[in-house]
């Protein structure tokens, strides 16, 4: 039943599906999105899961049309070129180029960032490898959904707090989780089994301080970026066949506009 991951035109994984743009066909029949219909889709992780009303078998043929974005923010670009001549014979010429490309941090496209997510990114600085945000939404119990409860777990005398455990009990507070594949031994959860309602993940304890899972209940957030470059070129013709040319370049690259941390190495000169 899934989830099945959708990829970009060039097999890129980090894409965001444009909400409502998908058309899902099974054996040529157009399906309807919804928990109580044919399928559900996570636009942020680009994954489709089929519901029990649309049972998947090896004989089924699935075709999906969709639009996607690899940009997570509204972006604008600016370019300027200017040339100046100084002197009666324009003996000195100045050429100035300026380029800027900037994401608008308060105009996120997919996902629309919450205040908590913006505050999370503001504390990261340029360490974008840690931009994984825990995705755990409170949910009411329904028997046809994969839900988890949070509890403390003890293994070999060590207490691990805030562990998510698959639950079919309507009593505790339940969460709907979205898992992301982190790579071998880079996560704390493993795939236990696939059911008609989706995939069930389970927590595994580290061994000797090393992670033993492949998944985490997180979403990789993208930070808004700023790129600037300016060049100044000067030509001085001090004799008929002699001249002097020089050029200076300046660049500024901010990997996270939400944070002032690690901004000391943004600028460069040449």
C-alpha positions in Angstrom: 0.0 0.0 0.0 3.0 2.3 0.3 4.1 4.9 0.9 5.7 5.2 -2.6 8.2 8.0 -3.2 7.9 10.3 -6.2 11.0 11.6 -7.8 11.8 14.6 -10.0 12.5 14.6 -13.7 16.2 13.9 -13.1 15.5 11.4 -10.2 16.2 14.1 -7.6 14.7 13.3 -4.2 14.5 16.6 -2.4 11.3 17.8 -4.2 8.1 19.3 -2.9 4.9 18.3 -4.7 2.6 21.3 -5.6 -0.5 20.7 -3.5 -3.4 19.5 -5.6 -1.4 19.0 -8.8 -1.2 15.2 -8.7 -3.3 12.9 -10.9 -3.1 9.3 -9.8 -4.3 6.5 -12.1 -4.5 2.8 -11.4 -5.1 0.6 -14.5 -6.2 3.8 -16.3 -8.8 4.8 -13.7 -8.4 8.2 -12.0 -8.4 7.9 -8.2 -9.6 10.3 -5.5 -7.5 11.7 -2.7 -8.6 11.2 0.9 -8.3 9.0 4.0 -11.7 7.6 3.3 -11.2 7.4 -0.5 -8.3 5.9 -2.6 -5.0 7.4 -1.5 -3.3 10.0 0.6 -0.2 12.1 -0.3 2.4 13.9 1.8 3.4 16.8 -0.4 6.4 17.7 1.7 8.0 14.2 1.5 6.6 13.4 -2.0 5.1 10.1 -0.9 1.8 8.4 -1.8 0.0 5.9 0.3 -3.0 3.9 -0.9 -5.9 3.2 1.4 -7.6 -0.2 1.9 -10.3 0.8 -0.6 -7.6 0.6 -3.3 -5.7 -2.6 -2.6 -2.4 -2.9 -4.5 -1.2 -6.1 -6.1 1.6 -7.0 -8.5 -0.9 -6.8 -11.4 -1.9 -3.2 -10.8 -0.3 -0.5 -12.9 0.1 2.9 -11.3 0.7 6.1 -13.2 1.1 9.5 -11.5 1.2 13.0 -13.0 2.3 15.8 -10.7 4.0 19.2 -10.6 6.8 19.8 -8.2 9.1 22.6 -7.0 12.7 22.4 -6.0 12.5 25.9 -4.5 11.1 26.3 -1.1 10.8 30.1 -1.0 9.7 32.9 -3.3 12.9 34.2 -4.9 13.9 37.3 -6.8 17.0 38.2 -8.8 18.6 41.5 -9.5 21.4 42.4 -12.0 23.0 45.7 -12.8 25.7 46.8 -15.2 27.2 50.3 -15.4 30.1 51.8 -17.3 31.6 55.2 -16.7 34.2 57.3 -18.6 36.3 59.9 -16.9 38.4 62.6 -18.6 38.0 64.4 -21.9 39.3 61.4 -23.9 37.7 58.9 -21.4 41.2 57.9 -20.3 39.7 56.2 -17.3 36.9 53.7 -17.6 35.0 52.1 -14.8 32.8 49.1 -15.1 30.6 48.0 -12.2 28.6 44.7 -12.2 26.2 43.6 -9.4 24.2 40.4 -9.1 21.8 39.4 -6.3 19.6 36.3 -5.8 17.6 36.2 -2.6 14.9 33.9 -1.0 12.2 35.8 0.8 12.3 34.1 4.2 8.7 35.1 5.1 7.3 33.7 1.9 7.9 30.0 2.1 6.2 27.9 -0.6 6.2 24.3 0.5 6.1 23.6 3.4 4.7 26.8 4.9 6.9 27.3 7.9 5.4 27.6 11.3 6.7 30.0 13.9 8.3 27.1 15.8 10.1 25.9 12.6 11.4 29.5 11.9 12.8 29.7 15.4 14.3 26.2 15.0 16.1 27.4 11.8 17.2 30.6 13.5 19.3 28.6 16.0 21.1 26.5 13.4 23.4 29.0 11.7 25.1 27.4 8.7 25.0 23.9 10.0 22.4 22.8 7.5 23.1 19.1 8.1 21.1 19.5 11.3 18.0 21.0 9.7 15.8 18.0 10.5 12.6 19.0 12.3 10.6 16.5 14.3 7.2 16.0 12.7 4.7 14.8 15.3 1.1 15.9 15.0 -1.5 15.0 17.7 -4.2 12.8 16.3 -7.4 11.1 17.4 -7.5 7.4 17.4 -9.0 5.7 14.4 -8.4 2.0 13.7 -7.4 2.5 10.0 -4.4 4.8 10.8 -0.8 4.2 11.9 -0.4 6.1 15.1 2.2 6.3 17.9 2.4 7.1 21.6 5.3 8.7 23.3 7.0 7.0 26.3 10.3 6.6 28.1 12.1 3.4 27.4 14.9 1.7 29.4 17.5 -0.5 27.8 20.4 -2.0 29.8 19.7 0.5 32.6 19.7 3.5 30.3 16.6 5.6 30.1 15.7 6.9 26.6 13.1 9.6 26.8 10.5 10.6 24.2 10.5 7.3 22.2 7.6 6.9 19.8 6.0 3.4 19.9 3.3 2.1 17.6 0.0 1.9 19.4 -3.5 0.5 18.8 -4.7 1.7 22.2 -7.1 4.7 22.1 -6.2 5.6 25.7 -2.8 7.4 25.5 -2.1 10.6 23.6 -1.4 9.6 20.0 0.7 11.2 17.3 0.7 11.0 13.5 4.4 10.8 12.4 6.2 11.3 9.1 9.4 9.3 8.7 12.4 10.2 6.6 15.0 7.7 5.4 18.4 8.9 6.9 20.6 6.1 5.6 22.0 2.9 7.1 22.7 3.3 10.8 21.9 7.0 10.7 18.5 6.9 12.4 16.8 5.5 15.5 13.9 3.7 13.8 13.6 0.7 11.5 10.8 -0.5 9.3 8.9 -3.3 11.2 6.3 -4.2 8.7 3.9 -2.9 6.0 0.2 -3.1 6.5 -2.8 -2.2 4.4 -2.9 1.1 6.2 0.8 2.0 5.8 4.2 1.2 7.2 4.9 0.6 10.9 8.2 1.8 12.3 9.9 0.8 15.6 12.6 2.3 17.7 15.9 0.5 18.2 18.4 1.3 21.0 21.9 2.4 20.1 24.8 0.0 20.6 28.0 1.4 22.1 26.8 4.9 21.2 26.2 4.0 17.6 22.7 4.3 16.0 21.2 1.1 14.6 18.2 2.4 12.7 17.6 3.9 9.2 14.7 6.3 9.7 13.7 9.2 11.9 10.4 11.0 12.4 11.7 14.2 11.0 11.4 16.5 8.0 14.4 18.2 6.3 13.8 21.9 6.3 15.3 24.2 3.6 16.8 27.5 4.7 16.4 30.8 2.8 19.6 31.9 1.1 21.2 35.0 -0.2 23.8 35.2 -3.0 25.5 38.6 -3.9 28.4 39.3 -6.2 29.9 42.6 -7.3 32.9 43.4 -9.6 34.6 46.7 -10.3 37.0 46.9 -13.3 39.1 50.0 -14.0 41.0 50.7 -17.3 43.5 53.6 -17.4 45.0 54.6 -20.8 48.0 56.8 -19.7 49.7 56.5 -23.1 48.6 55.9 -26.7 49.7 52.3 -26.6 49.9 51.6 -22.9 47.2 51.0 -20.4 46.7 49.6 -16.9 43.8 47.4 -16.0 42.6 46.2 -12.6 39.6 44.4 -11.2 38.1 43.8 -7.8 35.4 41.3 -6.9 33.2 40.9 -3.8 30.9 38.1 -2.9 28.4 37.4 -0.1 26.8 34.1 0.5 24.4 33.6 3.4 23.1 30.1 3.7 20.5 30.8 6.4 18.7 34.2 6.4 16.9 33.2 9.6 20.1 33.2 11.6 23.0 35.6 12.2 25.1 32.8 13.6 28.1 31.8 11.5 27.8 35.0 9.3 31.4 36.0 9.8 32.6 33.8 6.8 29.8 35.0 4.4 31.9 37.6 2.6 34.8 37.1 0.2 37.2 39.4 -1.7 39.4 38.9 -4.7 
